């Protein structure tokens, strides 16, 4: 048993004696999802760091590559479907304005 504040140990024991309800299970699942996502991000950045430490020419290049670790390359489908938009919709409006 760890030495320290007895209140922390008692709270832990009391919490373990009562059955888990749906809210507790949902909270644990949410916490697990968050931890898995944080771990995935950590290892993604770590992989980029390990690669960049050997290939980057300057610290600025290293820092840029690490800060862009979360980005993914564009695929053809990302830029193939262009949406036609006009920048100034008021200027392209074909209404007849009487003066």
C-alpha contacts under 8 A as a table, 3 or more apart, distances in Angstrom:
res1	aa1	res2	aa2	distance
3	X	6	X	7.96
5	X	8	X	5.86
5	X	9	X	7.20
6	X	9	X	5.23
6	X	10	X	6.26
7	X	10	X	5.15
7	X	11	X	6.16
8	X	11	X	5.26
8	X	12	X	6.31
9	X	12	X	5.15
9	X	13	X	6.31
10	X	13	X	5.11
10	X	14	X	6.13
11	X	14	X	5.18
11	X	15	X	6.09
12	X	15	X	5.16
12	X	16	X	6.32
13	X	16	X	5.19
13	X	17	X	6.42
14	X	17	X	5.26
14	X	18	X	6.99
15	X	18	X	5.94
16	X	19	X	7.43
20	X	24	X	5.84
20	X	25	X	6.79
21	X	24	X	5.37
21	X	25	X	6.44
22	X	25	X	5.12
22	X	26	X	6.05
23	X	26	X	5.06
23	X	27	X	6.05
24	X	27	X	5.09
24	X	28	X	6.19
25	X	28	X	5.10
25	X	29	X	6.15
26	X	29	X	5.07
26	X	30	X	6.10
27	X	30	X	5.07
27	X	31	X	6.08
28	X	31	X	4.99
28	X	32	X	6.05
29	X	32	X	5.02
29	X	33	X	6.17
30	X	33	X	5.12
30	X	34	X	6.21
31	X	34	X	5.11
31	X	35	X	6.13
32	X	35	X	5.07
32	X	36	X	6.11
33	X	36	X	5.17
33	X	37	X	6.15
34	X	37	X	5.13
34	X	38	X	6.08
35	X	38	X	5.07
35	X	39	X	6.04
36	X	39	X	5.03
36	X	40	X	6.13
37	X	40	X	5.04
37	X	41	X	6.25
38	X	41	X	5.16
38	X	42	X	6.12
39	X	42	X	5.01
39	X	43	X	6.27
40	X	43	X	5.35
40	X	44	X	6.11
41	X	44	X	5.03
41	X	45	X	6.19
41	X	70	X	7.57
42	X	45	X	5.33
42	X	46	X	6.02
43	X	46	X	4.76
43	X	47	X	5.97
44	X	47	X	5.28
44	X	48	X	6.51
44	X	69	X	6.80
44	X	70	X	7.44
45	X	48	X	5.16
45	X	49	X	6.17
45	X	66	X	6.28
45	X	69	X	5.58
45	X	70	X	7.42
46	X	49	X	4.96
46	X	50	X	6.16
47	X	50	X	5.16
47	X	51	X	6.28
48	X	51	X	5.14
48	X	52	X	5.88
48	X	65	X	7.11
48	X	66	X	6.05
48	X	69	X	6.32
49	X	52	X	5.04
49	X	53	X	5.88
49	X	62	X	7.59
49	X	65	X	7.92
49	X	66	X	6.07
50	X	53	X	5.50
50	X	54	X	7.15
51	X	54	X	5.86
51	X	55	X	6.52
52	X	55	X	5.02
52	X	56	X	5.15
52	X	62	X	5.67
52	X	65	X	7.02
52	X	66	X	7.73
53	X	56	X	6.03
53	X	62	X	6.79
56	X	59	X	7.22
56	X	61	X	5.79
56	X	62	X	5.38
57	X	61	X	6.66
57	X	62	X	7.65
58	X	61	X	5.29
58	X	62	X	6.41
59	X	62	X	4.92
59	X	63	X	6.05
60	X	63	X	5.07
60	X	64	X	6.05
61	X	64	X	5.07
61	X	65	X	6.17
62	X	65	X	5.27
62	X	66	X	6.24
63	X	66	X	5.15
63	X	67	X	6.05
64	X	67	X	5.17
64	X	68	X	6.17
65	X	68	X	5.14
65	X	69	X	6.21
66	X	69	X	5.15
67	X	70	X	7.51
68	X	71	X	5.56
69	X	72	X	7.98
74	X	78	X	6.10
74	X	79	X	7.64
75	X	78	X	5.31
75	X	79	X	7.25
76	X	79	X	5.77
76	X	80	X	5.80
77	X	80	X	5.11
77	X	81	X	6.79
78	X	81	X	6.91
79	X	82	X	6.34
86	X	89	X	5.79
86	X	92	X	7.66
88	X	91	X	5.56
88	X	92	X	6.68
89	X	92	X	5.27
89	X	93	X	6.19
90	X	93	X	5.29
